[in-house]
């Protein structure tokens, strides 16, 4: 039955029915149900494309920036995606989302009601991080590991956690706010409480992230309009150079009579990104390659087979400093992460064995790779070298964060 009294069943209107009963006039407001035919409630729907610009300022979303940053020609643009699917749960919703944003990821481990959460997404040509934000809200997850190739989510059963602020191809996320008692080692009496705010910062996969710097704060006040202080700012960058995220935390210094909320937390982080790269590539396992860049010498050494039950190969890359300045040296040695390919250009995963001093002013990086029976043995190597950089200011602003 598609219509009720000639009105489409799912039309977003109210039918005013006048019911006359027992000589009295009763007015009832009848609202057509817009859920699923099987009786399950419909999840919150993504706004239509025309409403995307307003999603960061509407009441149901997170606070956005008061004003967009000035246009910077060196600033990376946000990647835009289109997504269209309805009423998918669990791995089905995850697969549909990952396929739309051209990433991979392991299945989610879900339990209880979260396993049956239904996700619907209808977006056309929107920034990838805005689509990611909507998926996380509906699926009750939060990014735990974000790289250029894949994304790993973890469960986020409390939707109030995970406040986002999206700025182009970057996002700043308030993961959680914790409060814990400070105990004296000489007695069982508490010496007060410690409050900490935990953040994550993301850069979308197309951005060649070098690192994030410590945040700066422009405004930090509670709901009594009292200034709050910060202490012990700790920044943690990922071990893998291909991860597109960083985490930081800081202590909150409260006034004598604090409010119940952080009314305003406004500031910025600085992202150092590579805006131009050069690619070095060998053409055969036994080939070596040497490149000089800004005084540095980069040597890609041949692939060598190793003895063992599983076919395995190692390769090494030597970086010699010569006359390079500190900034060039530090940026280069933080981005030595080659990729191995088979003869058919199928990618193979390289594992890093770390680095060691090789000679005066040189570092030797060692990598290993196993042959894949479905792909074959490693045949050639590729190394992407960042050669031009830019510092990008990523502003953020959050309002009404709860204090524990």
C-alpha positions in Angstrom: 0.0 0.0 0.0 1.9 3.0 -1.3 -0.6 5.7 -0.6 -2.8 6.7 2.4 -5.8 8.8 1.3 -4.0 9.6 -1.9 -0.9 10.9 -0.1 2.4 9.1 -0.7 3.1 6.8 2.2 6.6 8.3 3.0 5.7 11.9 2.3 7.1 14.2 4.9 3.8 15.9 5.7 1.3 15.6 8.6 -2.3 14.6 8.0 -4.7 16.4 10.2 -7.7 14.1 10.9 -10.9 15.2 12.4 -12.5 12.5 14.4 -16.0 12.9 15.7 -16.7 10.5 18.6 -19.4 10.3 21.2 -20.7 13.7 20.3 -17.3 15.4 21.0 -14.8 16.7 18.6 -11.3 15.3 18.9 -8.4 16.6 16.8 -5.6 14.1 16.2 -2.3 14.7 14.4 -1.4 11.6 12.4 2.2 11.5 11.1 2.9 8.9 8.3 5.6 6.4 9.4 8.7 6.6 7.3 10.5 3.6 8.6 11.3 0.2 7.0 8.7 -2.2 5.8 10.0 -4.9 8.2 9.3 -2.7 11.2 12.8 -1.7 12.1 13.5 1.9 12.6 15.3 3.8 9.8 18.7 5.2 10.7 19.4 8.9 10.5 19.8 9.9 6.8 22.6 11.8 5.3 21.7 15.3 4.2 21.1 15.9 0.5 24.1 17.2 -1.4 22.8 20.8 -1.3 23.0 20.7 2.5 26.6 19.5 2.8 28.0 23.0 3.4 25.7 23.4 6.4 26.5 20.0 8.0 29.2 21.4 10.3 27.0 24.2 11.7 23.7 22.4 12.1 22.7 21.4 15.7 23.2 17.7 15.1 26.8 18.1 14.0 30.0 19.3 15.5 31.1 22.9 15.8 32.9 24.1 12.7 35.4 26.9 12.2 34.1 30.4 12.7 35.6 31.3 9.3 37.5 29.4 6.6 41.3 29.9 6.5 42.6 32.2 3.7 43.3 30.4 0.4 46.8 29.1 0.2 48.0 27.9 -3.2 50.3 25.4 -1.5 47.5 24.1 0.7 46.3 20.6 -0.4 42.7 20.5 -1.6 40.2 18.0 -0.1 39.5 14.9 -2.1 35.8 14.6 -3.1 33.8 11.4 -3.2 30.3 10.2 -4.1 28.5 7.6 -2.0 25.1 6.1 -2.4 23.8 3.2 -0.4 20.8 2.4 1.9 20.2 0.3 5.0 23.4 -1.6 5.2 24.7 -3.1 8.5 28.1 -4.3 9.7 30.6 -5.5 7.1 28.2 -4.5 4.3 28.2 -0.9 5.3 31.9 -0.9 5.9 32.7 -2.5 2.5 30.4 0.0 0.7 32.1 3.0 2.5 35.6 1.8 1.9 34.9 1.0 -1.8 33.5 4.6 -2.2 36.6 6.2 -0.7 39.1 3.8 -2.4 40.6 2.4 0.8 40.8 -1.0 2.3 40.4 -2.1 5.9 39.9 -5.2 8.1 36.4 -6.2 9.3 35.0 -4.7 12.4 34.6 -6.7 15.6 31.1 -5.7 16.8 28.8 -7.0 19.5 25.4 -6.3 20.9 23.2 -3.7 19.3 26.0 -2.1 17.4 26.2 -5.2 15.2 22.8 -4.4 13.7 23.2 -0.7 13.2 22.0 0.4 9.8 23.9 2.9 7.8 22.6 5.0 4.8 24.7 7.5 2.9 23.7 9.7 0.0 26.5 12.1 -1.0 27.6 13.5 -4.3 31.0 15.2 -4.7 31.7 15.9 -1.0 35.0 16.1 0.9 36.1 12.6 1.9 36.5 13.6 5.6 32.9 14.9 5.8 31.7 11.5 4.4 34.0 9.7 6.9 32.5 11.8 9.8 29.0 10.8 8.8 29.9 7.1 8.5 31.5 7.2 12.0 28.5 8.8 13.6 26.0 6.3 12.1 28.2 3.2 12.6 29.3 4.3 16.1 33.0 3.9 15.2 36.1 6.1 15.2 39.3 5.8 13.2 42.0 4.0 15.1 44.6 3.7 12.3 44.6 5.7 9.1 47.2 5.3 6.4 47.5 6.0 2.7 46.1 2.6 1.8 43.7 1.5 4.6 41.7 2.6 7.6 41.1 0.6 10.8 38.1 1.5 12.9 37.4 0.8 16.6 34.1 0.8 18.2 32.8 4.0 19.7 29.6 3.1 21.7 29.3 6.5 23.2 28.3 8.9 20.3 29.0 11.9 22.5 32.7 11.0 22.2 34.7 11.7 19.1 34.0 15.4 18.5 35.3 16.4 15.0 36.4 19.6 13.3 37.1 19.2 9.6 39.3 21.7 7.8 39.7 20.8 4.1 41.9 17.6 3.9 42.5 17.6 7.6 40.5 16.8 10.7 41.0 17.3 14.4 39.2 14.9 16.7 38.6 15.2 20.5 38.8 11.5 21.4 38.0 11.7 25.1 38.4 13.7 28.3 39.5 11.8 31.4 39.6 12.7 35.1 41.6 10.6 37.6 42.5 10.9 41.2 46.1 11.9 42.2 47.2 9.8 45.2 50.1 10.4 47.5 52.6 7.6 47.8 52.9 8.2 51.6 49.2 8.1 52.4 45.9 7.0 51.0 44.6 10.5 50.8 43.9 12.0 47.4 45.9 15.1 46.4 43.2 16.2 43.9 42.3 15.2 40.4 44.1 15.3 37.1 42.1 16.1 33.9 43.3 15.3 30.4 42.1 15.9 26.9 43.0 13.4 24.2 43.1 14.5 20.5 43.7 12.8 17.2 44.7 14.6 14.0 44.1 13.1 10.5 45.3 14.0 7.0 43.4 12.3 4.1 45.4 9.8 2.1 46.2 12.1 -0.8 48.2 14.4 1.5 51.9 13.5 1.9 52.1 14.1 5.6 55.6 14.6 7.2 54.5 15.4 10.7 52.1 17.5 12.9 53.5 20.0 15.4 52.2 20.7 18.9 48.9 22.6 19.0 48.6 26.2 20.0 45.5 27.6 21.8 43.8 30.9 21.2 40.9 30.4 23.5 40.3 27.9 26.3 37.4 28.8 28.7 34.7 27.1 30.7 31.0 27.8 30.8 31.5 30.3 33.6 33.7 32.3 31.3 36.8 31.4 33.3 40.1 30.9 31.6 41.4 27.3 31.7 45.1 26.4 31.5 47.0 23.7 29.6 50.0 21.6 30.8 52.0 18.6 29.8 51.3 18.7 26.1 52.4 15.4 24.6 52.5 14.7 20.9 52.8 11.1 19.5 53.6 10.6 15.8 53.0 7.1 14.4 55.9 4.6 13.9 54.9 3.9 10.3 55.7 6.8 7.9 52.6 5.9 5.8 50.2 6.6 8.7 48.3 9.8 8.2 47.6 10.6 11.8 49.1 11.8 15.1 47.8 12.0 18.7 48.3 14.5 21.4 47.1 15.1 24.9 47.3 17.8 27.5 46.4 18.4 31.1 43.7 20.8 32.0 44.3 23.3 34.8 41.0 24.2 36.4 40.1 27.3 38.4 39.0 27.0 42.1 35.3 26.8 41.1 35.2 25.3 37.6 32.2 25.1 35.4 30.7 21.9 34.0 31.8 22.3 30.4 34.6 23.6 28.3 32.6 26.3 26.6 35.2 27.1 24.0 38.4 25.4 22.9 39.9 27.1 19.9 43.4 26.8 18.4 45.5 25.3 15.6 48.0 22.6 14.7 50.6 22.9 12.0 51.0 20.2 9.5 54.2 19.8 7.5 53.4 18.3 4.1 55.3 17.4 1.0 53.8 19.3 -2.0 56.1 17.9 -4.6 57.9 14.5 -4.8 60.2 12.6 -7.1 60.1 8.9 -7.7 63.1 6.6 -8.0 62.5 3.2 -9.5 64.7 0.2 -10.4 63.9 -2.0 -13.3 65.3 -5.4 -12.2 66.2 -7.2 -8.9 69.9 -6.9 -9.4 69.8 -3.2 -10.3 71.0 -0.4 -8.0 70.3 3.3 -8.4 71.9 6.5 -7.1 70.4 9.9 -6.8 71.7 13.2 -5.5 69.3 15.7 -4.0 70.2 19.0 -2.2 73.6 17.6 -1.1 72.2 14.2 0.0 73.1 11.0 -1.8 70.4 8.2 -2.0 71.5 4.8 -3.0 69.0 2.0 -3.7 70.8 -1.3 -3.4 69.8 -4.6 -5.2 67.3 -7.1 -3.9 69.1 -10.1 -2.5 67.5 -13.6 -1.9 67.9 -15.0 1.6 68.0 -18.6 2.7 64.9 -20.1 4.4 61.9 -22.3 3.9 59.9 -19.3 2.7 61.4 -17.3 -0.3 62.5 -14.0 1.2 64.5 -11.1 -0.1 66.2 -8.1 1.5 67.2 -4.7 0.2 69.0 -1.7 1.6 68.9 2.1 1.1 71.9 4.2 2.0 71.5 7.9 2.7 74.7 10.0 2.9 74.4 13.5 4.4 77.3 15.2 2.7 76.6 19.0 3.0 72.8 18.8 3.5 71.4 21.1 6.2 69.6 19.7 9.3 66.1 20.3 7.9 66.8 18.5 4.6 68.5 15.6 6.4 65.7 15.1 9.0 62.9 15.3 6.5 64.6 12.8 4.1 65.5 10.2 6.7 61.9 10.2 8.0 60.5 9.2 4.6 62.6 6.3 3.6 59.9 3.7 2.8 60.3 1.9 -0.5 57.7 -0.3 -2.2 58.4 -3.6 -3.8 56.6 -4.9 -7.0 56.5 -8.2 -8.8 57.4 -8.4 -12.5 53.6 -7.8 -13.2 53.6 -4.7 -11.1 51.7 -6.3 -8.3 52.6 -4.7 -5.0 54.4 -6.6 -2.2 54.7 -5.5 1.4 58.1 -4.5 2.7 59.0 -4.9 6.3 61.5 -2.5 7.9 64.4 -3.8 10.0 65.4 -0.3 11.1 68.5 1.7 10.3 72.1 1.9 11.5 75.1 4.2 10.9 77.0 2.8 7.9 79.9 5.2 7.5 80.7 8.8 8.5 77.5 10.7 7.8 75.5 7.8 6.4 72.5 5.8 7.5 71.7 2.3 6.1 68.1 1.3 6.0 67.3 -2.4 5.7 64.0 -3.9 4.4 62.8 -7.5 3.9 60.0 -8.8 1.6 58.6 -12.3 1.2 57.5 -13.8 -2.1 53.7 -14.1 -2.5 52.5 -17.3 -4.2 49.6 -15.3 -5.7 51.8 -12.5 -6.9 55.3 -13.9 -7.3 58.8 -12.7 -6.3 59.8 -9.1 -5.9 61.3 -7.7 -9.1 61.8 -4.0 -8.7 61.7 -1.2 -6.1 60.1 2.2 -6.0 61.0 5.1 -3.6 59.1 8.3 -3.4 61.2 11.2 -2.3 59.6 14.5 -1.0 61.5 17.4 -2.5 59.3 20.5 -1.6 57.5 21.1 1.6 54.9 23.5 3.0 53.7 24.3 6.6 49.9 24.3 6.7 48.0 25.8 9.6 45.0 23.6 10.5 42.6 25.6 12.8 40.1 23.9 15.1 37.3 25.0 17.4 35.1 23.0 19.8 32.3 24.1 22.0 30.5 22.6 25.0 32.8 19.7 25.7 31.8 18.0 29.0 34.2 18.2 31.9 34.4 15.0 34.0 
